[in-house]
Every structure is written in C-alpha cells, then in structure tokens.
Amino acid sequence: MDLFTINQEMCNKDGLCAAVCPARIIESKNGEYPVPIDEADELCIRCGHCVAVCPTASLFHKDIPLETCKPIAKELDISHEQAVQFLRSRRSIRQYKDKPVDKSELKQLIDIARYAPSGHNLQPVEWLVLGDKTDLKRLSGIVVDWMHWMLENASEVALSMHMDRTIAYWDKGYDVILRDASAVIVAHAHKDNRVAPAACTIALTYLELATTTMGMGACWAGYFNAATTTFPPMKEALDLPEDHQAFGSMMVGYPKYRYQRMPTRKEPNIT
C-alpha cells in the first residue's frame, strides 16, 4: 500500500503538503499531483503535517486516517492577551484539597500531553499514574530515607537542597515531598533514548498547563523524581521496566487556594 494517496478530484495541486513535510519525502511540481519519493515509507516520521495542512482534505496517509484528524475550530482560537494571562497565571500548586481526582480526568490530562512535540516524532513517553494515598505516603517515606542517605554520604549536596529542613518537616508530620497531592504522574522512557529527557519534560509541561483548564493544579515533584533515578529502594517501589528511567514526575490535585495576581519574574537576558 502506498504511503499516501491523493483524491485527484479534490486536490488543487498547491504543493502545501510537500512544502511543510519535514522529511522532504513528497514531490510536487507545478501542475502535477504530489507523489511520495521512493524511500518515503521508510523516511516518513508520521508527523501528520501533510494531512493537517491540506485545505481540500484530499491527501490520505495510510497511517494517519483523515477521519481521526479533527478540523481546527477557528472560533476556539485564543487571543494574545488570553494566552499571556493563561501562561503567566500558572502557579506551582503545593496545597491541595482532600479530594481524589477521577481516573477519567487523569486519562484526559495524559491524552492532551501525548500531543506534545518530540524529537523526530518518536513519541517515546510512557506513563505511570500513582493515585492511592497510602502508596503515595509510603513513597514519600522512601524519599525521606534517600535524603537521610544523602546527608550521610553527600552532605554538601544534601544541604544545598535543604534536605535537612525537609526531613525536619516530615518528622513533624508534614509531607513536603508530595504535598498530600491526590495523584502523581511519572513520565518515563527508555534510558538510552536521546530524545526522551526533553520529550518527557515537554509532555509534562503540556500536562501541567492542561490541569488549570480542568479546575486542577500541579507541581513538579523534584525530590521524588531525583530519588527515582538514584535510590534503589525507590526504583524497586516504582517497578518501571528495567531499561526505563523516570524523566519527570508531577503532583496533581485540586488547589486548596485561588491565586489573584501574576507575580513578576527576572528580566530576560537577551543577546
């Protein structure tokens, strides 16, 4: 089966599919219909640019069915001002309501995050969702064990990360590891995949931004994720595939407080 076919009754021969193809596997000459080059099937990264750009819906990619590609609704476009407020008003949420997040909503977040860009469109990100409060408390305890180990064996690093203070809060009954979040979402991938670190980070950023549109909030679980990459008991507890690594973890839940203003940040250093 050809990589793609063209509905010649609808195609206007504008060459847009060839112009946007990142792999340059589509040939389009003036007055002729676009055709795949000989190595197209092997070189195609299945990004969907060709299907997405076609104004006449006349290109049919064998792996990207046109009927699954929802048209862009112009009426849903947001203004520049709306985008600025949306992005600037994002807050890292560290206080959560004692309210579980439904599994269906967590799936919705991941469904949005899977559209994040990845190098060569490899889409390497896999997901681990942790939502049992007892398990989350146990995992926080393992992170505290890791901090004790760090204070004993790498005290300079541990103190620079204020692990002593974190342990003190834990001993007083405050979970400043996972902040009593309703769930933790871990993005993991094959440890040798070169695009995985950036892909997981970008996907989790998509997910974090998406939480605000669903009445939720999120925060990067830095201590937790650091332990997942270095502390054997945590690796054992998460039980990721042997050749996988966690490249980012996100706390998720319903914010306990509502923020009213957008704080400033440092001026950018631009050359």
C-alpha positions in Angstrom: 0.0 0.0 0.0 1.3 3.5 -0.9 2.3 5.8 1.9 -0.4 8.2 0.8 -2.9 8.6 -2.0 -4.4 11.7 -3.5 -8.1 12.4 -4.3 -7.4 14.0 -7.7 -10.9 15.3 -8.0 -10.3 17.5 -4.9 -6.6 18.2 -4.9 -5.8 21.8 -6.1 -2.1 21.0 -6.7 -1.0 23.8 -4.4 2.1 21.8 -3.2 1.5 22.7 0.5 1.9 19.1 1.6 5.4 19.0 0.0 6.3 22.4 1.4 5.6 21.5 5.1 7.0 17.9 5.0 10.0 17.9 7.5 11.4 14.8 5.9 11.0 16.2 2.3 9.6 12.9 1.1 6.8 14.5 -1.1 7.5 15.7 -4.6 5.1 18.3 -6.0 5.7 20.0 -9.4 3.7 22.8 -10.8 0.6 21.5 -12.4 1.1 17.9 -11.1 -0.3 16.0 -8.2 2.0 15.3 -5.2 3.7 11.9 -5.1 5.9 10.2 -2.5 9.6 9.6 -3.2 10.8 6.0 -3.4 12.0 5.9 0.2 9.0 7.8 1.6 7.6 4.9 3.7 11.0 4.4 5.4 11.8 8.1 5.9 8.3 9.3 6.9 8.1 10.3 10.6 4.3 10.1 10.7 4.0 13.7 12.0 0.8 14.4 10.1 1.9 17.7 8.7 0.8 16.8 5.2 -2.7 15.7 6.3 -3.1 18.8 8.6 -2.1 21.4 6.1 -4.2 20.2 3.1 -7.1 22.7 2.6 -9.1 20.4 0.5 -8.8 17.2 2.6 -7.5 15.4 -0.4 -4.4 13.6 1.0 -4.9 10.2 2.6 -2.0 8.9 4.6 -2.1 5.2 5.3 -1.1 5.6 9.0 -2.9 8.8 9.8 -6.6 8.4 8.8 -8.2 11.6 7.8 -11.3 10.9 9.8 -9.3 10.8 13.0 -7.8 14.2 12.4 -10.3 16.7 13.9 -10.5 20.0 12.0 -9.2 23.1 13.8 -12.1 25.2 15.0 -11.2 28.9 14.4 -13.8 30.0 16.9 -11.8 28.4 19.6 -8.7 30.4 18.9 -7.5 32.4 21.9 -6.2 36.0 21.7 -2.7 37.1 22.5 -3.9 38.7 25.7 -5.7 35.5 26.7 -2.6 33.4 26.1 -0.4 35.8 28.1 -2.8 35.6 31.1 -3.1 31.8 30.8 0.6 31.3 30.8 1.6 34.0 33.4 -1.1 33.0 35.8 0.1 29.4 36.0 1.2 28.6 39.6 3.0 25.6 41.1 0.4 24.1 43.4 1.7 22.8 46.7 -1.5 22.8 48.8 -4.3 20.5 47.7 -7.9 19.8 48.8 -8.5 16.4 50.3 -10.4 15.3 47.2 -9.4 12.5 44.8 -9.0 13.1 41.1 -11.1 10.7 39.0 -9.2 8.3 36.8 -11.0 9.5 33.7 -9.7 13.1 34.3 -6.2 11.8 34.7 -6.6 10.0 31.4 -7.8 13.2 29.8 -4.6 15.0 31.0 -2.4 12.3 29.6 -4.4 12.3 26.4 -3.6 16.1 26.0 0.0 15.6 27.0 0.6 12.9 24.3 0.3 15.6 21.6 3.4 17.4 22.9 6.3 17.5 20.4 9.1 15.0 20.5 12.3 14.7 18.5 11.8 13.1 15.1 8.2 12.5 16.3 9.4 9.4 18.2 6.8 9.9 21.0 8.8 7.8 23.5 6.9 8.9 26.6 5.2 6.3 28.8 3.2 7.0 31.9 2.9 5.7 35.4 -0.1 7.1 37.4 0.0 6.8 41.2 -3.2 7.6 43.0 -3.5 5.6 46.2 -2.9 7.9 49.2 -1.4 5.1 51.2 1.0 4.3 48.5 1.9 8.0 48.0 2.7 8.4 51.7 4.8 5.3 51.6 6.7 6.6 48.6 7.3 9.9 50.3 8.8 8.0 53.2 11.2 6.3 50.8 12.3 9.7 49.5 12.9 10.8 53.1 15.1 7.6 53.5 17.0 8.7 50.4 17.5 12.2 52.0 18.9 10.6 55.1 21.3 8.6 52.9 22.3 11.8 51.1 23.0 13.7 54.3 25.3 10.9 55.4 27.1 10.3 52.1 26.8 13.6 50.2 26.1 16.1 52.8 27.2 19.2 50.8 24.7 18.4 48.0 22.0 17.4 50.5 22.4 20.6 52.5 22.4 22.8 49.3 19.0 21.2 48.5 17.7 21.8 52.1 17.1 18.1 52.7 17.7 18.6 56.4 14.8 21.0 56.6 12.6 18.7 54.6 13.3 15.8 56.9 12.5 18.0 59.9 9.1 18.9 58.4 8.5 15.2 57.7 9.3 14.3 61.3 6.7 16.9 62.4 4.0 15.3 60.3 4.2 17.5 57.2 4.6 15.8 53.8 6.6 18.3 51.9 7.7 15.6 49.4 4.4 15.0 47.6 2.4 17.7 49.4 -0.7 15.5 50.0 -1.4 15.6 46.3 -4.2 13.4 45.0 -2.0 11.8 42.4 1.5 11.7 41.0 2.1 11.2 37.3 5.5 9.9 36.2 6.8 10.3 32.6 9.3 7.5 31.8 11.0 6.2 28.7 13.9 4.0 27.6 17.0 5.3 29.4 19.1 5.3 26.2 16.6 7.2 24.1 18.3 10.5 23.3 15.1 12.5 22.8 13.4 11.1 26.0 14.5 13.7 28.6 13.2 16.6 26.5 10.2 14.7 25.3 9.1 13.8 28.9 9.7 17.3 30.1 7.7 18.9 27.3 4.9 16.4 27.7 4.7 17.0 31.5 4.6 20.8 30.8 1.6 20.2 28.5 0.0 18.2 31.2 0.7 20.8 33.9 -0.9 23.6 31.8 -3.8 21.4 31.0 -4.7 20.9 34.7 -5.6 24.5 35.0 -8.3 24.1 32.3 -9.9 21.3 34.3 -10.1 23.0 37.7 -6.9 21.3 38.9 -3.3 22.3 39.6 0.1 20.6 39.5 3.6 20.9 40.7 6.9 19.2 39.6 7.9 16.6 42.1 11.6 17.3 42.1 12.7 15.4 45.2 10.6 12.5 44.3 11.9 12.2 40.8 15.5 12.6 41.9 15.1 9.6 44.2 13.6 7.6 41.4 16.8 7.9 39.4 19.4 7.3 42.1 17.9 5.4 45.0 17.5 1.6 44.6 14.5 1.2 47.1 12.6 3.8 45.1 13.4 2.1 41.8 12.2 -1.1 43.2 9.0 0.5 44.6 8.1 2.1 41.2 8.9 -1.1 39.3 9.4 0.6 36.0 10.6 -1.6 33.1 14.2 -2.5 33.7 15.6 -0.4 30.8 13.4 2.6 31.6 14.1 5.8 33.6 11.7 8.4 35.1 12.5 11.7 33.4 9.9 13.7 35.3 7.2 13.5 37.9 4.2 15.7 38.5 1.9 16.1 41.5 -1.7 16.7 40.6 -4.8 17.6 42.6 -7.4 20.3 43.3 -5.9 23.6 44.5 -6.8 24.5 48.1 -6.3 28.2 47.4 -7.1 30.5 44.5 -4.4 33.0 43.3 -5.4 36.6 42.4 -2.3 38.1 40.8 0.5 37.3 38.4 4.0 37.9 40.1 6.9 39.3 38.1 10.0 37.4 37.0 13.5 38.5 36.3 14.0 40.5 33.1 15.3 38.2 30.3 19.0 38.3 29.4 18.9 38.5 25.6 21.8 38.7 23.2 
